[in-house]
């Protein structure tokens, strides 16, 4: 297996590069894709990625709030992103989001 032939630092660098490319794709290449559509289709969105970033920082003893994690991921305050990119979601999308959020984000324990 290819991963077995590389050292941990190289693997970490490749994973980080893939994350940065995913972020670029969502933030620069496809800002038109709405978070609600991502959540409804894939079970995660930009906010999930920013939360996972924040959680990873917190696990390593770095004090980072949800808003700070979002600002790092979005490259700006989240409210600025929403104002420039988020559109109004209809009732069908909102209902699907509630289901997707419950299934993928809400603590199931």
C-alpha atoms as a printed R data frame, in Angstrom:
    type eleno elety resid chain resno       x      y      z
1   ATOM     1    CA   UNK     A     1   0.000  0.000  0.000
2   ATOM     2    CA   UNK     A     2   1.350  3.410 -0.983
3   ATOM     3    CA   UNK     A     3   0.680  4.997  2.422
4   ATOM     4    CA   UNK     A     4   2.906  2.367  4.054
5   ATOM     5    CA   UNK     A     5   5.831  3.564  1.915
6   ATOM     6    CA   UNK     A     6   5.793  7.167  3.104
7   ATOM     7    CA   UNK     A     7   6.839  8.643  6.400
8   ATOM     8    CA   UNK     A     8   4.337 10.237  8.777
9   ATOM     9    CA   UNK     A     9   5.444 13.798  8.009
10  ATOM    10    CA   UNK     A    10   4.917 13.297  4.260
11  ATOM    11    CA   UNK     A    11   1.486 11.757  4.892
12  ATOM    12    CA   UNK     A    12   0.528 14.701  7.122
13  ATOM    13    CA   UNK     A    13   1.712 17.183  4.486
14  ATOM    14    CA   UNK     A    14  -0.281 15.432  1.751
15  ATOM    15    CA   UNK     A    15  -3.401 15.324  3.931
16  ATOM    16    CA   UNK     A    16  -2.973 19.028  4.701
17  ATOM    17    CA   UNK     A    17  -2.548 19.805  0.995
18  ATOM    18    CA   UNK     A    18  -5.744 17.880  0.179
19  ATOM    19    CA   UNK     A    19  -7.606 19.798  2.921
20  ATOM    20    CA   UNK     A    20  -6.316 23.133  1.584
21  ATOM    21    CA   UNK     A    21  -7.429 22.166 -1.937
22  ATOM    22    CA   UNK     A    22 -10.886 21.163 -0.663
23  ATOM    23    CA   UNK     A    23 -11.128 24.505  1.133
24  ATOM    24    CA   UNK     A    24 -10.047 26.366 -2.030
25  ATOM    25    CA   UNK     A    25 -12.615 24.468 -4.081
26  ATOM    26    CA   UNK     A    26 -15.446 25.315 -1.670
27  ATOM    27    CA   UNK     A    27 -14.399 28.907 -0.990
28  ATOM    28    CA   UNK     A    28 -13.000 30.088 -4.329
29  ATOM    29    CA   UNK     A    29 -14.008 27.697 -7.099
30  ATOM    30    CA   UNK     A    30 -17.583 27.006 -5.944
31  ATOM    31    CA   UNK     A    31 -18.770 29.640 -3.466
32  ATOM    32    CA   UNK     A    32 -22.146 29.368 -5.212
33  ATOM    33    CA   UNK     A    33 -22.743 25.923 -3.711
34  ATOM    34    CA   UNK     A    34 -24.804 26.548 -0.609
35  ATOM    35    CA   UNK     A    35 -23.919 25.022  2.759
36  ATOM    36    CA   UNK     A    36 -27.469 23.711  3.081
37  ATOM    37    CA   UNK     A    37 -27.095 21.829 -0.222
38  ATOM    38    CA   UNK     A    38 -23.780 20.337  0.905
39  ATOM    39    CA   UNK     A    39 -25.292 19.233  4.214
40  ATOM    40    CA   UNK     A    40 -28.396 17.796  2.585
41  ATOM    41    CA   UNK     A    41 -26.409 15.855  0.000
42  ATOM    42    CA   UNK     A    42 -23.185 14.902  1.787
43  ATOM    43    CA   UNK     A    43 -23.928 15.284  5.488
44  ATOM    44    CA   UNK     A    44 -21.294 18.004  5.999
45  ATOM    45    CA   UNK     A    45 -20.670 21.581  4.915
46  ATOM    46    CA   UNK     A    46 -18.158 24.396  5.300
47  ATOM    47    CA   UNK     A    47 -19.322 24.948  8.874
48  ATOM    48    CA   UNK     A    48 -18.588 21.291  9.690
49  ATOM    49    CA   UNK     A    49 -15.085 21.655  8.274
50  ATOM    50    CA   UNK     A    50 -14.493 24.778 10.351
51  ATOM    51    CA   UNK     A    51 -15.844 22.989 13.430
52  ATOM    52    CA   UNK     A    52 -13.576 19.984 12.822
53  ATOM    53    CA   UNK     A    53 -10.645 22.412 12.543
54  ATOM    54    CA   UNK     A    54 -11.654 24.047 15.832
55  ATOM    55    CA   UNK     A    55 -12.114 20.666 17.544
56  ATOM    56    CA   UNK     A    56  -8.666 19.523 16.376
57  ATOM    57    CA   UNK     A    57  -7.148 22.715 17.791
58  ATOM    58    CA   UNK     A    58  -8.992 22.271 21.097
59  ATOM    59    CA   UNK     A    59  -7.843 18.633 21.328
60  ATOM    60    CA   UNK     A    60  -4.271 19.905 21.081
61  ATOM    61    CA   UNK     A    61  -4.766 22.439 23.857
62  ATOM    62    CA   UNK     A    62  -5.255 25.440 21.559
63  ATOM    63    CA   UNK     A    63  -8.088 27.621 22.828
64  ATOM    64    CA   UNK     A    64 -10.203 28.353 19.742
65  ATOM    65    CA   UNK     A    65 -13.866 29.331 19.679
66  ATOM    66    CA   UNK     A    66 -16.414 28.309 17.048
67  ATOM    67    CA   UNK     A    67 -16.322 31.836 15.615
68  ATOM    68    CA   UNK     A    68 -12.503 31.816 15.482
69  ATOM    69    CA   UNK     A    69 -12.528 28.446 13.707
70  ATOM    70    CA   UNK     A    70 -15.047 29.734 11.190
71  ATOM    71    CA   UNK     A    71 -13.042 32.906 10.546
72  ATOM    72    CA   UNK     A    72  -9.909 30.836  9.913
73  ATOM    73    CA   UNK     A    73 -11.750 28.506  7.525
74  ATOM    74    CA   UNK     A    74 -13.783 31.183  5.738
75  ATOM    75    CA   UNK     A    75 -10.912 33.693  5.667
76  ATOM    76    CA   UNK     A    76 -13.299 36.333  7.006
77  ATOM    77    CA   UNK     A    77 -15.973 36.673  9.672
78  ATOM    78    CA   UNK     A    78 -18.754 34.164  8.993
79  ATOM    79    CA   UNK     A    79 -21.407 36.908  8.834
80  ATOM    80    CA   UNK     A    80 -19.439 38.547  6.000
81  ATOM    81    CA   UNK     A    81 -19.372 35.230  4.101
82  ATOM    82    CA   UNK     A    82 -23.107 34.737  4.595
83  ATOM    83    CA   UNK     A    83 -23.889 38.276  3.445
84  ATOM    84    CA   UNK     A    84 -21.950 37.801  0.208
85  ATOM    85    CA   UNK     A    85 -22.723 34.188 -0.625
86  ATOM    86    CA   UNK     A    86 -25.689 32.688  1.176
87  ATOM    87    CA   UNK     A    87 -29.113 32.640 -0.437
88  ATOM    88    CA   UNK     A    88 -32.481 32.030  1.184
89  ATOM    89    CA   UNK     A    89 -33.423 28.366  1.471
90  ATOM    90    CA   UNK     A    90 -36.989 27.251  0.847
91  ATOM    91    CA   UNK     A    91 -39.022 25.115  3.245
92  ATOM    92    CA   UNK     A    92 -38.120 21.833  1.489
93  ATOM    93    CA   UNK     A    93 -34.392 22.492  1.816
94  ATOM    94    CA   UNK     A    94 -34.818 23.595  5.427
95  ATOM    95    CA   UNK     A    95 -36.706 20.403  6.295
96  ATOM    96    CA   UNK     A    96 -34.070 18.271  4.576
97  ATOM    97    CA   UNK     A    97 -31.380 20.197  6.458
98  ATOM    98    CA   UNK     A    98 -33.014 19.519  9.829
99  ATOM    99    CA   UNK     A    99 -32.954 15.797  9.026
100 ATOM   100    CA   UNK     A   100 -29.367 15.845  7.705
101 ATOM   101    CA   UNK     A   101 -28.148 17.898 10.667
102 ATOM   102    CA   UNK     A   102 -29.765 15.525 13.140
103 ATOM   103    CA   UNK     A   103 -28.283 12.483 11.383
104 ATOM   104    CA   UNK     A   104 -24.790 13.874 10.868
105 ATOM   105    CA   UNK     A   105 -24.055 16.557 13.437
106 ATOM   106    CA   UNK     A   106 -26.223 16.204 16.511
107 ATOM   107    CA   UNK     A   107 -24.729 14.011 19.214
108 ATOM   108    CA   UNK     A   108 -26.489 10.675 18.873
109 ATOM   109    CA   UNK     A   109 -25.535  9.356 22.306
